[in-house]
Amino acid sequence: MLFEQFEEKGLAHYSYAVGCPGAGQMAIVDPRRDIDIYLEFAANQGMRISHVLETHIHADYASGARELAQRCAAEPMLSAYDEGEIFEVAYPHQKLYDGDCITLGAVRIQALHTPGHTPEHLSFLVYDTTRSEGVPEMMLSGDFLFVGSLGRPDLLGEEAKLGLAKQLYCSVQEKLEGLPDGLEVYPAHGSGSMCGAGMSGRPHSTLGFERVANPYLASALSEQEFVDRILSNVPPFPPYYRRMKRVNAEGPAILDGLPGNHPLEVEDFSQRVQSGAAVIDLRNALAFGAGHIEGSFGIGYGGKISEWASWLVPYDTPLLLVMAHDQMQTEVARSLVRVGLDQLEGYLKGGIEAWTMAGRPLRSLPQIDPVQLARRREESNLQVVDVRSQAEWDSGHISGAIHVMAGHLADSLDRIPDSGTSLAVICASGYRSTAAASVLERHGFKNLFNAAGGMTAWEKAGLPVER
């Protein structure tokens, strides 16, 4: 049996290849949007992708199943249990029911209906028939069973979450019963994903270990205790999840390559900005603070582009990039299309230096160090806005700060004073606070500062923290 796990760190996402070299066939499970990684893998193995499977209609990333299936002349195989639900797949596909099997030479993949995270959710049991005909070797558990956690049941809203939590309890109690402790568990996400709370950083586990260590698999839990536990620990809800569910149900647009590899001269770039295009500035916090195009989103280049672009950047809007160097473009385009931000038109040729040399105006975001911040709070009308998560806030914050998680800032502007008050935006290090300050700037806030080094620098400076 051939087996391969693919990791996309920015979204803490795992996808899989399962196949039989003897038969020359493989299936790809839960593929991401930039599908070339699977095509290259199959070609290197001398095998063809004959099946494309999805565990459920994803909320956190744009699926590559439709395009991959089209490229490989394979019909996508999706859950049959979406019929009549809020989100129902609209593009052609083969329906899979509980117990249905796919045979790839000596490998058999069996669908297991495991609702709770979503109504239609499937997990896949994988058998190597050369070793054992009746005992599965692994489970591709999607967003049902994570290492150390389970999938959140609140994706369909308040009215549906209680029912889904009860379905999740039944899936744990009934669908896992009888499966061997040695069953290897391979989830669709790991630590850092908001599809569940408290996930481990380990990429896989065994069912026996999860039965001992996973707090949601405790055999003594009653249904009510389980429901109370799972609903009390859901992570923050990213608003883009609703849109992503709709996009994946309708079928993401066929990309046929990555968008936006177009260098744009200053004049062309400027005209597009004036026509309503949104600018993503991928330079680091200090470079962005020193000078940027007014209204830009300050989302630094790195592993979290997908996450923060999906939280902050408007969808269905033309997008432009400002980069430290042109070689970033391909990876940035990958990160954006993974969350359905497809309308990437190009990047500023020559970067911010070209903009400056053309005499175009810049906006600055002054950096303020911890000692300056402490002094300014005592001497002037300066308000700290803490944009970290609830858990980070609870672990220690600056007394008197306003707490609004960065991803919810645009929807919480009524909590931010805007009449003559200076605002110092702080996170753990300065990355998220730069992005959050850029959102405030786009909404007309003035007198903004970025807290350099964030709460890490504040605490290392020995300044007081409230818990």
Secondary structure, DSSP 8 states (H G I E B T S, - for coil): -EEEEEEEGGGTEEEEEEEETTTTEEEEES-BS-THHHHHHHHHHT-EEEEEE-SS--SSS-B-HHHHHHHTT--EEEESTTTTSSS---S--EEE-TT-EEEETTEEEEEEE--SSSTT-EEEEEEETTT-SSS--EEEEETTEETTEE--S-TT-HHHHHHHHHHHHHIIIIISTT--TT-EEEESB-TT-SSSSS--S-S-EEHHHHHHH-TT--TT--HHHHHHHHHTT-----THHHHHHHHHHH-----SS-S---EE-HHHHHHHHHTT-EEEE-S-HHHHHH-B-TT-EE--SSTTHHHHHHHHS-SSS-EEEE-SSGGGHHHHHHHHHTTT---EEEEETTHHHHHHHTT---B---EE-HHHHHHHHHHS-EEEEE-S-HHHHHH-B-TT-EE--GGGGGG-GGGS--SS-EEEEE-SSSHHHHHHHHHHHHTT--SEEEETTHHHHHHHTT---B-
